[in-house]
Amino acid sequence: MNLHQSSPDGGVNRFQTTRWSVVLVSAQSQAPGSNQAFADLCQLYWYPMYAFIRRRGYSSQDAEDLVQGFFLHLIERKTLSRVDRSKGKFRSFLLASLQYYLSKEEERKSSLKRGGKAEFVHLDMDIAEERYRLEPVEDISPEKIFDARWALVLLGEAMNRLGQRYAAQGKAAIFETLKVFLDPINTKSLPSYEEVAAELQVSVGALKTLIHRLRKQYTDFVREEVSRTVSESADLDAEIHQLCQALIAAEGWIMPG
């Protein structure tokens, strides 16, 4: 999968509605739905932050409280309104902000967690711990865990959108059969073309065409998802390269999901 090719729906318009837009609107507008939009964003990206905090040595309960507290801290007008409009990478912004928040929490050493038990966004902690137990036991840095999980979140969102497109076209069964060829991690366990072609009742040549088309659409969706996390189109390829490097470094020890 070549993520450095152009998207058919490319152009600067892709960079006008980004993850930064949600952050800035939440900080500077009282428009109906702005808080919900930010909550939805948190719901998408919370697990990389949870895994980062757990890798820093916090318990699961403390990590849950800290993630919730961080989101509440981030959405406060006085916090977000100070965001530099040059913005840069959304991934870097969130990680730097989280590290700052954790350092301040360490300084306070307060037994009262910000917001108490009130939830800003629902976190499925049972699933979180199941996922975290699959993280490597080796001495992998919190930053490497964060970057790899961030990359998988973007890939997962692209996969979900692609599945929705195929379902809308009445091709959900084809997508479910072929999506294994999009897995960037378990590439060594792919079924044979002959096996899948027989399942779909098409020729091997036709199957290769279907897979090529699927991969092209997936690449377009991945590039679009990454583009939403950078402020300038010139940063897109560099961010994709860094995320690819994170996945390569994670190969063999991190499980998707």
C-alpha positions as CSV (number, residue, x, y, z in Angstrom):
1,M,0.0,0.0,0.0
2,N,1.6,3.3,-1.2
3,L,0.4,6.0,1.1
4,H,2.4,8.7,-0.7
5,Q,0.3,8.7,-3.8
6,S,-2.2,11.4,-4.5
7,S,-5.8,11.1,-3.5
8,P,-8.5,11.5,-6.3
9,D,-10.4,13.9,-4.0
10,G,-7.2,15.7,-3.0
11,G,-6.5,19.4,-3.0
12,V,-6.5,22.1,-0.3
13,N,-10.1,21.5,0.5
14,R,-9.2,18.3,2.4
15,F,-7.2,20.5,4.8
16,Q,-10.0,23.0,5.6
17,T,-11.9,20.6,8.0
18,T,-9.4,19.1,10.3
19,R,-9.2,17.8,13.9
20,W,-7.8,21.2,14.7
21,S,-11.1,22.8,13.5
22,V,-12.9,20.9,16.2
23,V,-10.4,21.9,18.9
24,L,-10.6,25.6,17.9
25,V,-14.4,25.7,17.6
26,S,-14.7,24.1,21.0
27,A,-12.5,26.8,22.4
28,Q,-13.9,29.8,20.7
29,S,-17.5,29.1,20.0
30,Q,-20.7,28.3,21.9
31,A,-22.2,26.9,18.7
32,P,-24.7,24.0,19.4
33,G,-22.9,20.7,19.1
34,S,-19.4,21.9,19.5
35,N,-18.9,20.1,22.8
36,Q,-20.4,16.9,21.3
37,A,-18.1,17.2,18.3
38,F,-15.1,17.4,20.6
39,A,-16.4,14.5,22.7
40,D,-16.7,12.4,19.6
41,L,-13.0,13.3,18.8
42,C,-12.0,12.2,22.2
43,Q,-13.9,8.9,21.8
44,L,-11.8,8.2,18.7
45,Y,-8.4,9.0,20.1
46,W,-8.6,8.2,23.8
47,Y,-6.9,4.7,23.7
48,P,-3.5,5.8,22.6
49,M,-3.4,8.3,25.5
50,Y,-4.7,5.6,27.9
51,A,-1.9,3.2,26.7
52,F,0.7,6.0,27.1
53,I,-0.4,6.7,30.7
54,R,-0.5,3.0,31.6
55,R,3.0,2.6,30.2
56,R,4.1,5.4,32.4
57,G,3.3,3.2,35.3
58,Y,-0.1,4.3,36.4
59,S,-2.8,1.9,37.4
60,S,-5.9,1.3,35.2
61,Q,-8.1,3.3,37.5
62,D,-5.6,6.2,37.7
63,A,-5.2,6.1,33.9
64,E,-9.0,6.3,33.4
65,D,-9.2,9.3,35.8
66,L,-6.3,11.0,34.1
67,V,-7.7,10.5,30.6
68,Q,-11.0,11.9,31.7
69,G,-9.3,14.8,33.5
70,F,-7.1,15.6,30.6
71,F,-10.1,15.9,28.3
72,L,-11.9,18.2,30.8
73,H,-8.7,20.2,31.1
74,L,-8.3,20.4,27.3
75,I,-11.8,21.6,26.6
76,E,-11.6,24.5,29.0
77,R,-11.7,27.8,27.2
78,K,-8.6,29.1,28.9
79,T,-6.6,26.1,27.7
80,L,-7.7,25.7,24.1
81,S,-7.9,29.4,23.4
82,R,-4.1,29.6,23.9
83,V,-3.4,27.0,21.1
84,D,-0.9,28.3,18.6
85,R,-2.7,28.8,15.3
86,S,0.3,27.4,13.5
87,K,-0.9,24.2,15.1
88,G,1.3,21.6,13.4
89,K,0.5,18.0,14.0
90,F,-2.5,17.1,16.1
91,R,-0.8,14.0,17.3
92,S,2.2,16.0,18.6
93,F,-0.1,18.6,20.2
94,L,-2.1,15.9,22.1
95,L,1.0,14.1,23.3
96,A,2.8,17.2,24.5
97,S,-0.4,18.5,26.2
98,L,-0.9,15.2,27.9
99,Q,2.7,15.1,29.1
100,Y,2.3,18.6,30.5
101,Y,-1.0,17.7,32.2
102,L,0.6,14.6,33.8
103,S,3.5,16.6,35.1
104,K,1.1,19.1,36.7
105,E,-0.9,16.3,38.2
106,E,2.2,14.8,39.7
107,E,3.1,18.2,41.2
108,R,-0.3,18.5,42.8
109,K,-0.4,15.0,44.2
110,S,-4.0,15.5,44.9
111,S,-6.2,12.6,45.9
112,L,-9.2,14.4,44.2
113,K,-9.3,13.7,40.5
114,R,-10.4,16.5,38.3
115,G,-14.2,16.2,37.7
116,G,-14.5,13.4,40.3
117,K,-16.4,10.5,38.7
118,A,-18.2,12.7,36.2
119,E,-17.5,11.5,32.7
120,F,-16.8,13.8,29.8
121,V,-16.6,10.9,27.3
122,H,-17.5,7.3,27.9
123,L,-14.4,5.0,28.1
124,D,-14.9,1.3,27.9
125,M,-12.4,0.3,30.6
126,D,-13.0,-3.4,30.3
127,I,-12.1,-3.3,26.7
128,A,-9.2,-0.9,27.4
129,E,-7.6,-3.4,29.9
130,E,-8.1,-6.3,27.5
131,R,-6.3,-4.3,24.8
132,Y,-3.6,-3.1,27.2
133,R,-2.8,-6.7,28.3
134,L,-1.9,-7.4,24.6
135,E,0.7,-4.6,24.7
136,P,4.3,-5.8,24.7
137,V,6.0,-6.7,28.0
138,E,9.3,-5.6,26.6
139,D,10.8,-2.2,27.5
140,I,8.8,-0.3,24.9
141,S,8.7,3.5,25.5
142,P,5.3,5.2,26.2
143,E,6.0,7.4,23.2
144,K,6.4,4.4,20.9
145,I,3.2,2.8,22.3
146,F,1.4,6.1,21.7
147,D,2.6,6.6,18.1
148,A,1.8,3.0,17.1
149,R,-1.6,3.1,18.6
150,W,-2.3,6.4,17.0
151,A,-1.4,5.0,13.6
152,L,-3.8,2.0,14.2
153,V,-6.6,4.4,15.2
154,L,-6.2,6.2,11.9
155,L,-6.1,2.9,10.0
156,G,-9.1,1.6,11.8
157,E,-11.1,4.8,11.1
158,A,-10.2,4.5,7.4
159,M,-11.2,0.8,7.4
160,N,-14.6,1.7,9.0
161,R,-15.3,4.3,6.4
162,L,-14.3,2.0,3.6
163,G,-16.6,-0.7,5.0
164,Q,-19.4,1.7,5.1
165,R,-18.9,2.6,1.4
166,Y,-18.9,-1.0,0.4
167,A,-22.0,-1.7,2.5
168,A,-23.8,1.3,0.9
169,Q,-23.0,-0.3,-2.5
170,G,-24.4,-3.7,-1.4
171,K,-20.9,-5.2,-1.4
172,A,-20.5,-5.8,2.4
173,A,-19.8,-9.5,1.9
174,I,-17.0,-8.8,-0.6
175,F,-15.4,-6.3,1.7
176,E,-15.5,-8.7,4.7
177,T,-13.8,-11.3,2.5
178,L,-11.1,-9.0,1.1
179,K,-10.3,-6.7,4.0
180,V,-7.7,-9.2,5.2
181,F,-5.5,-8.0,2.3
182,L,-5.5,-4.5,4.0
183,D,-3.9,-5.7,7.3
184,P,-0.6,-3.9,7.7
185,I,0.5,-6.2,10.5
186,N,-0.5,-9.8,9.8
187,T,0.7,-9.9,6.2
188,K,2.3,-13.3,6.7
189,S,-1.0,-15.0,7.3
190,L,-2.8,-14.0,4.2
191,P,-5.0,-16.6,2.4
192,S,-4.0,-17.6,-1.2
193,Y,-5.6,-15.8,-4.1
194,E,-6.9,-19.2,-5.4
195,E,-8.7,-19.8,-2.1
196,V,-10.3,-16.4,-2.0
197,A,-11.2,-16.4,-5.7
198,A,-13.0,-19.7,-5.2
199,E,-14.9,-18.3,-2.3
200,L,-16.1,-15.3,-4.3
201,Q,-16.6,-17.4,-7.4
202,V,-14.4,-15.2,-9.6
203,S,-11.2,-15.7,-11.5
204,V,-7.8,-15.1,-9.9
205,G,-7.3,-12.2,-12.4
206,A,-10.6,-10.6,-11.4
207,L,-9.7,-11.1,-7.7
208,K,-6.5,-9.2,-8.2
209,T,-8.4,-6.4,-9.8
210,L,-10.8,-6.3,-6.8
211,I,-7.9,-6.3,-4.3
212,H,-6.1,-3.5,-6.2
213,R,-9.2,-1.4,-6.3
214,L,-9.8,-2.0,-2.6
215,R,-6.3,-1.1,-1.6
216,K,-6.5,2.1,-3.7
217,Q,-9.6,3.2,-2.0
218,Y,-8.2,2.3,1.4
219,T,-5.1,4.3,0.7
220,D,-7.2,7.3,-0.2
221,F,-9.2,7.0,3.1
222,V,-6.0,6.7,5.1
223,R,-4.5,9.7,3.5
224,E,-7.7,11.7,4.2
225,E,-7.7,10.6,7.9
226,V,-4.0,11.6,8.3
227,S,-4.7,14.9,6.5
228,R,-7.2,15.8,9.2
229,T,-4.5,15.6,11.9
230,V,-2.1,18.1,10.2
231,S,-2.6,21.8,9.5
232,E,-0.8,22.0,6.2
233,S,-0.9,19.8,3.1
234,A,2.9,20.0,3.0
235,D,3.1,18.1,6.3
236,L,1.0,15.1,5.1
237,D,3.7,12.9,3.6
238,A,6.1,13.5,6.6
239,E,3.4,12.5,9.0
240,I,2.5,9.4,7.0
241,H,6.2,8.5,7.0
242,Q,6.5,8.8,10.7
243,L,3.3,6.7,11.3
244,C,4.6,4.1,8.9
245,Q,7.8,4.0,10.8
246,A,5.9,3.6,14.1
247,L,4.0,0.6,12.6
248,I,7.2,-1.0,11.3
249,A,8.9,-0.6,14.7
250,A,5.7,-2.1,16.3
251,E,5.6,-5.1,14.0
252,G,5.6,-8.3,15.9
253,W,4.6,-7.0,19.3
254,I,1.5,-4.9,18.9
255,M,-1.9,-6.3,18.2
256,P,-4.6,-4.4,16.2
257,G,-7.8,-3.4,17.9
